[in-house]
């Protein structure tokens, strides 16, 4: 359970400590962003609400407290930084989680935190205190749609939570929530915070009218004006204080009216209405890609690299709750034209932080195979008994001619969940030409990144995707990674990834083995058209997408 910032309610039921069992602290996260330790924007800000993960904090659950006390159920928290000790305040107390407010008087720096119960005091755990590191309240524990109101006096949906049918308009004033803007005197409410937050909506710097405490301790409020020229259901929102960047959220924006629409994905108004009325949606995705990777040059000889064709298919059922929370869009990498979104991953098996669980979609069986019919014949993609998806059977399979071609897909007689289908023809034509690859070997994150291209099919879209990894080992089973995705119309010929996006990534490290050094950063330029739809029994929406991708090794520094 996470702290729902604007619904804090007083409760007086106190929990007992876990008698006889010494508590342990295993991790700390901002209550809203869930930014992972090791990322450049990680830190527990002075005066912010944060979550302590661990064990044996209590035997029962104590709900939200307002105002937050310094002691709850006989449990206390102590933070010591640079010789100064402070006592965080409790918002809730669970057996394995505590939501607390870090006092503004806590010095900036690296220190320790302990939790004390009647059974004893935990071993000290490291805490990294910073002046400001904002976490934006979203519907999916740090990702998905931003949670807030349209606070414009003359708005037709004033003080209605954002939604696909409650979109904001350019010029509207938004009220956003989160925590971590910075310290205030005595952790008071209703106080402006310095440094002032910058808010970027759709990559555009927006006018901030207020940034500071709300009516609740540690809970921050930002009032900001939606810039002109934006539209889409997944317009990006991010808050920056100094070089610290918040988690990325999405915002539904309509040029007029209150229903958002994206021209680059299948989420039409009728589909949005359908999932709202029926409570679920069954969808099928078929993707075909051609990926070109660079080789590695050693002693003047280039090895590896080349072009690989892949295809996959997945069929799944999602609920209205998953869709509304943004998990569905996040899983598919949806973002509106002109916007970028960022995700982070930590694969370290001994990670000290318990990350929020992601949504699990219900996979559907469309039969034993999904078949690709193309210029060179038919390839069967078998159903994986492990993942429940369909994939091309061999790595390096080549089935897309260099000049492109026409393809169709079918699933024979169908399966128990999805009936038989044959898709319309899908055409792969001339891809874009990446025109500035020679200048992108090293990227300074604070400067942003500009990508340019020529060509491409009229009316198609370009995706710019980047990945930066750190902490990777030679067996590749442990690393921290940041990933961004951006969308632009092919006709633009250029796109600039803002600094706020790149500052969310960890600097790239390198992997050296057998005399070969590889930068652990990647940049991908892809070109794809709007997906082609197909119909199948028991399937609400079927989509086929074809794209051509080029990848570079890049060092993000």
Phi, psi and omega in degrees: 000137180247162181281114178276101196310316188266008180240025181299126182234151180283133175220144187242020180266120186258145182263149174272155178284164180282091188300131175084355183237118181292134180290156174229144175251128183241350180181160181224135177220150168302137186299334185248322185278329187056028178299132188279144173303142182100339176280152184294340180257019177275145174162152175262113187283149174303132178077009185262163174271128180224164181247131175259123176259147178171208181221157173061033177284328181195172176258345180227177183255129175249122184285189188299139181246138176212120359287157183288130180272166178276342178226138181219118179060030181080006181259140176229159179236140177230133176238132178233121178226126178052039177083356179258127180258136175227161183241104177300154181262147184270134165259319172209164181224116177242167178301327183238004180215145172226130170260127186219164175252123177282121181305142179298336181283354178294126181295155173286137179142185179263130181216209181226157176228142175225155174240131181243128174237184178294344180272349180138188182246136180294161171295147179300140177237141184291139174231135179253106183262130178234165180292315180210138174201095192281141171243126184266130179291123179231177182275352188226047175053052175109352177221176180084195184297140172294146178257122180178186184242156163274109186263011179295136183297323185260011181285141180290340178244040181302132179058035169251135180301144179304145176194169182299330177255008175231049184288157176269163177247152172307135183097343178291154177260124181259149172244109181253158179231160177174199178207147177114015179295328179147180184283154173222159180301123175059022180056032184291165177263162175065032183240132176295149186244141173243135008283151180292139181283144166259137178239129178247122178244120185060030180080000182256134177293123184258154179283121179265124179268331178204138171218119182174195182291149171270207179277000184239146182300125177081345182270120183262153179231137177233126173255124188218149181265132178290125181294160178286158172083010182254148171198154179138160180274344184229051176285133186285148175225130178211148181243133181236132172234112187063231176263007178267127184246137180285178167297156178265136177235173177242159183219130175281123181233131176241135179300326174206161184072192184234016177245122182278163180203137174246129180283346185258011172215176192276358188283080179282169179300321181295324178291319177299318178294322182296312182292330177292323184275326184264337179088358179201170180208130176257123187229152175231135180235129173238126183233135177234129186225148171238117187245127177249123181244152179280157174274177178247127183264123178230119180060035179082000181247129180263127179237156178076194181077185180119191185246133180232136177256135178223158174211153179207163176213143176216143180231129186209159176245132179240154178264163178299325180295317178295320181294312182296324181287350177089000181296322180298310180296320181295321180295329181265356179073028179290133165206151185288158179303131180091353182252157174234145174234153184232140173230157177229150181224142176229112184260006181296120185294337180259025181305138183275356184247134175270107182285152177300145180290140175275161178290145176250117179277154178274115181283144181248144181264118180255018180112176184290333184214151163245125189258140175257124175249118183220190183301332184256013178119205185241135174238130179266128174261110184283155175286128177278125178286349181267310185262339183080009178252177179241136181221155171299138193286335187235133174295139179082008179301134180245112180223000176252113179299155181301330181272004182091195180165179182250137185225151170226162180229147174211164179237031177061235182271003176089188182224184184293335183255327182232126182285181184294141177212157168225126185280158168297168180293140177244127185254128169255119183249215183283122179281172176287158173252121181284117193259353181231035182297328186293342183259010190244015182296324179234131183238123173275114190299324183287351180262353186080184186209124178252129178244136179234154181206166174227161176076203183096156181290135179302137178083000180270182186232154178245134174251136175244117184234137179226148178225135174229131184240148175217153177077013183285147177251170184295335177271001170059026180255008182212116178193163174245132185224145170241139183227134175237151174227137179227155180232141178212152174290144181298330182294341182292324179076352181200152174209138178249120175282121185293154176304324181301329178288311185290331178292347176279345182272148171286147174302142182287136169261180180239156178241122181242132179202133179056038177080005181248130179246128182238127174290137183264050173225146183223149175225129184238132172248122181236156179228125181213153177265170174302133184304146174273136182267153173217162182245148176206148176304135179070013178242125180284320182218132173237137184224140173237129180232136176238136178216157177241129187234145173233138185236143176237149166280131184223144172254116176268121183232000000 
